[in-house]
């Protein structure tokens, strides 16, 4: 059974398994701080609990608990290794916190899964004049894949190479559909 937990500051919900929901609603500390009802969507897209507490000395302390990390530390700690020690989601949806979707991964895999900052809109794709270059990182070195007429062609070439080199752990660009530019019969050519 799955539970959808409504986030406090968003119309979004986070998805958790029944055993995770039970833990979140029965753990003594989590119940005391009303964890389940104070989850909100963080600017990073994750579900997070964040409260500021006044300490005895009059200073304030902010406690931040990322839901996906809490779940991994409680239920998947046996999968953590010295190299695979960062928590992420397999499908890229940070609000899908089902156990089957959360995984420990290495820094290099996490880097490949990160959202692109390329102006072309695709990981490994860069515009040079009127063409698009596809590149991929292999052992921290940028390797040229090829030059292409469109960003989409370059992204597909990147996807193929990424799959070849890294398998399921490789970054795959989601190709955006081109807008239809159909001409109507009464349109005049420019």
C-alpha positions, 0 to 999 in steps of 0.5 A, spaced: 500 500 500 502 507 498 500 513 501 500 520 499 502 525 504 500 532 502 506 538 503 504 544 507 507 549 502 505 546 496 499 542 492 504 537 491 504 530 495 510 525 497 509 518 495 511 513 501 510 506 502 506 503 508 512 501 512 515 508 511 508 511 513 507 507 519 514 509 521 513 516 520 507 516 524 509 512 530 516 514 531 516 517 538 521 523 536 517 524 529 510 524 532 513 529 538 515 534 532 509 533 528 513 531 522 508 528 517 504 534 518 510 539 517 513 536 511 514 541 505 517 542 498 524 545 499 527 549 493 531 543 491 524 539 489 525 534 495 520 533 501 523 536 507 522 537 515 524 544 517 523 547 524 527 552 528 528 551 535 530 556 541 535 553 545 536 554 553 542 559 551 537 564 547 540 562 541 536 559 535 537 552 532 534 550 525 533 542 524 532 540 517 531 533 515 530 531 508 525 525 507 528 521 502 535 521 506 531 519 513 528 513 509 534 511 506 538 511 513 532 508 516 530 502 511 536 502 506 542 503 510 545 496 508 546 498 501 550 504 503 558 503 501 564 508 502 563 510 494 555 509 494 553 514 499 549 519 496 541 518 496 537 520 490 531 517 486 532 512 480 526 516 476 528 523 478 522 525 481 524 527 488 517 526 491 517 519 489 520 516 496 517 509 495 523 504 497 523 501 490 525 508 488 530 511 493 537 508 492 544 510 494 549 512 489 556 515 488 558 522 487 559 521 479 552 517 478 549 523 482 553 528 478 550 525 471 543 525 474 543 532 475 539 537 471 543 540 466 545 547 466 546 547 458 543 553 454 541 548 449 537 545 454 540 538 454 546 535 458 552 534 454 550 539 448 553 545 446 551 550 441 557 552 436 555 557 431 549 554 427 551 547 429 551 543 436 556 539 439 555 533 443 560 531 449 561 526 454 565 526 461 569 519 461 574 519 467 573 526 468 575 528 461 571 531 456 570 527 450 567 529 443 562 525 440 560 529 434 557 535 431 550 535 429 545 540 425 540 540 431 540 540 439 535 534 439 540 530 434 546 531 439 542 529 445 540 523 442 547 521 440 549 523 447 544 518 450 546 513 446 554 514 448 551 515 455 547 508 455 553 505 452 558 507 457 554 507 464 548 503 462 542 504 467 547 509 471 548 514 465 544 520 464 539 520 459 536 526 456 528 527 455 527 530 448 523 535 447 517 535 442 518 540 436 512 545 435 508 543 429 509 549 424 504 547 419 501 552 414 494 553 413 491 553 406 490 561 406 497 562 409 502 566 405 509 565 404 514 570 407 
